[in-house]
Amino acid sequence: MGHNHNHHHDSSSKNIGIAFFLNLFFTIIEFIGGFYTNSLAITSDAIHDLGDSLSLGMAWCFQKISNKKASQTYSYGFKRFSLLGAIINSVILLIGSFFIISEAIPRIINPEASDAKGMMWLAILGIIVNGAAVLKLKGGTSINERVVSLHLLEDVLGWVAVLIASVVMQFWHVPVLDPILSILIALFILYNVFKNGKESIRIILQGAPMEISVDAIQTKILQHKKIKNIHDCHLWSMDGEYNVFTAHLIIEESLNNEEKIILKKEVRKILHGDFHLEHITLELELANEDCGYIDCV
């Protein structure tokens, strides 16, 4: 079983690594192509792809260290380090998007001609490269692979938009189409940055995961006939995937040590199976016992 897990882990890391180098190589070509074709749409897509390259690179790195054991300094392990990557990526994308918008607005007022044929060939190449990366990650078993695959699929759709615009510009003289498209791409990037940033802030502030209700967990636990009450519940996520839960359970006084062990095993099994909680800490208390915490609720 362990060998099989390592095999999937190595395969996932390799697939993400290949997609990263493909995307990074093409991002460099995009920046050069955007300069020579005088196309802001190409440059804005390059910034989008740069963000995805950073995401891929960081996903690749963290895929490699995801099994690293906790230390005395980082007692929960290194899962939350991925948030640093997300924040760095968001800052770069924010700066890049505002730069594109600031460059595009004057060109809407005074349009400049772009090399539509060059844009078309770059768009075709972009669809091929990003499409190849999507196919490489298609059917991946890890969450990293699936998330990265969705990002690359967005890139493919962006290049389809550039391809359509470049074809139109070859038949009709509408140079304003390039800055308009670049602003649309920049706004799409900003939307995703703010959406992902909101989630990152929630995790940093140790908010409960959106998809899990603390009330639902409490209701489920209280269905156990040997548990009289529950309090001091805390639910948070380390990285958006690895969820942690702690609680104090009020139990019957008649339970012996063996029954207490069985009870905790049963509750952990329920929480892991129904709510996909990975790290569960349960403290057993009696009804007349003071838990000792001032803010225990």
N, C-alpha and C positions, 0 to 999 in steps of 0.2 A: 504493500500500500504506500509506504514511504517513498519507494523507488518511483512509483507511478506519479506521485505528487511532484517529485523533483523533476520528472520528465516533462510534465505539463508546465511547471515553473520555468524551466530552461527554454522550452518551445515558445512560451509566451514572451519571454525576455528577448529571444532571437527575433521573433516577428516584429515586435515593437522597435527593436534596434534597426532592422532593415527599413521599416517605414520611416524612421527618424532620418536616416542618411539620405533616403530618396527625397524626402520633403525638404531637408536642409539644402541639398544640392540644387533643387529646383528653385528654392527661395532666392538663392544667389543669382541664378539665371534671370528670375523675375525682376529683381532690382536693376540689373544691367539692361534688360529688355525694356523696362518702364522708362529708363533714362533715354535710350536710343529711339523709342517710338513716341516719346513725349506724351505718354499716356498716364494720367493720374489713376485711372481705373486699374491698370496693371500694377502701379506702385502700391495702391491701397490693398489690392489682392496679395501683393508681396508682403505687406505688413501683417495681413491676416495669416498668411502662411508662415511668417516668422514666429508669430504667436503659437501656431500649431507645432512648429518645429521645436520651440522651447517646451511646450507641453509634452511632446513626444520624448524629447531628451530627458526631461525630469521624470516622466513616467518610466522610461527605460532604467534610469538610475535607481529610482525607488523600487522598481520591480526587482532589481538585483539585491537591494538591502532589506527587502520586506521581511525576510526570515531572520534578520539580525536580532539577537536576544537583548532583553532589557538589561540595563546596567544600573549601578548605584546612582548615577547622575540622572539617567532617563529611565525611571522605574517602570513606566508604561511602554517602553520601547521607543521606536523611531517613527511610528506611523504619522504623527502630527507634523513631521518635517515636510511632508508633501504640501502642507498649507503654505509654507514659505515659498515654494515653487509657484503656487497659484497666485500669491500676492505679487511676486516679482513679475510674473507673466502679465498680470492685470495692469500693472504700472506701465510696462512697455507698450502694451496695446492701447492704453489710454493716451499716452503721449503721441504714439503713431497716428491714432485716429484723429485727434485734434489737429495734428500737423496736416493731414490730408484734407480735412474740412477747411482749414485756413488757406490752403493752396487752391482748393477747388472753387471757393466762392468768387474770387477775382476772375477765374477762368470761365465762370458762367456769365459774368458781366461782359468780359472780353474774351470770347472763345478762341482757343489756339488749335491749329490743325494737328491731328495725331496720325501716325502711320497705321492706318486701319489694317493693311495687309499684314504688317508685322504683329499687330495685336491679335489677328486671327490665328497666325501660326503659333504664337505663344499660348493662346487659349487652347488650341488643339493639343499642344504638348502638355499643358497643365492638366487637361482632362485625362490624358494617357497616364501621366506620372502619378497623380492623386488617385486615379482609378485603380492603378496597379497596387498602390499601398492599401487601398480599401479591400481589394481582393486578397491581399496577403494576410490581412487581419480578419477576413470574413470567417465566421464560424469559430472565432477564438473563445476559449473557455473562461479567461480571466476578465474581471470587471474592467481593468485597465485597457485590455484589447478592445472591448466593446465600446467604451467611451471614446477612445482614440479613433476608432473606426467611424463613429458618428461625426466627429470633428472633420475628418478627411472627406466624408461624404458631403458635408457642407461646402468644403473647398471645391469639390467637383461641380456642385450646383452654381457656385460663384463663377467658375470658369465658363460654364455654359452661358451665363448671362453676358460675360465679356465677349464670348464667341458670337452671340446673337447681335450684340451692339456693333462689333467690328464688321460683321457682314452688312448690316444696315448702313454703316458709315461708308462702305465702299460703293454703294449705289446712290446714296443721298448725302449731300453735304450738310451734315448736322454735327459739327465738332463739339457743340454743347452737350451732346450725349455722353461724352467721356467724363467730364467733371460731375455730371448728374449721377452717373453710375458709381463713380468713386465715392460720392457722398452717401449713397445708399449702402454701399459696402461698409463704409466707416460707421454708419449708424447701426448696421447689423452687428458689427464688432462691439460697439459700445453697449448695445442691448445685452449681449452675452457676457460682457465684462461685469456689468452691474448685477446681472442675474447670478453669476458665479460668485461675485464679491459679497453679495448678500448672504449666500450660503456659507462662505468662508468666515464671515464675521459671526454668524450664528454659532459655528463650531468653535471659534476662538473664545467666544463668551460662554461656552459650555451650555448652550441652549439645547433643549430636547430635540431629537430628530423629528422633522416634519411628519414623517410617515408613521410615527409611533406615538400613541397616546398614553400618558402616565396613568390617567383614570382607567383606561382599559386594562392596563397591567395590574393595577390595584384590585379591580373587580375580579379579574381572573384568579389572583392569588387568594382572595377572600372566599373563593368557592371551595377551597380546601377546608374540610371539616375540622381539622386540628388547629387552624389559624383563626384566632379571635379578632385580631385587628392588625393594621399595618400603618406605619408612619415613617417619617424621615426618608422619603423616597427621593432618589436622585438619578436622573437619566441624562446622559450626554454621549457625544460621539467623539472618537479620537481623530477621525479623518473623513467622516461622511459615510463610512462603511463599517468600521469596527465600533460597536456600541457598548457602553458601559452602564451598569445599573447597580445601585446599592439601596438597601432598605432594612428597616427594623421590623421584625415580625413578632407580634404578641401571640404566644402559644399557650396551650393548656399546661397547667402545673404538673399534671400526672405523667407527662412524657419522660421516659428515661433516656439515657444518652444514645442508645442505639436507635430509638425512635426519632430522636432529633436529627441524627445523621441521615436517616431514611427520608425524613421530611424535607430537609434541605436539598437532597438529591432530586426528589420529586418536583419541587418548585423550580429548581434550575432547569430540569428537563422541559418543563412547561414553558418557561420563559425563553429558552433557546429555540424550542420548536415553533412556538406561536408568534414570537416577536423578534426572532433572530438576534437575540442579545448574546454577545460574545464573552463579556467579562462580568460576572455576577457575584456580588458580595452580599451575604445575608447575615444579619445579626439577630439571634433569637433572644426574646425577652419575656418575662412574666408580666402579668397584668399590673401588679403592684410595684414593679421595678422602675426606678428612675434611670433613664438612659444616660444622664450626665451631660447632655449637650444643651446649652442655653437656647440655641435656635432650632431645636429639634421639633419638627411639626409633622 
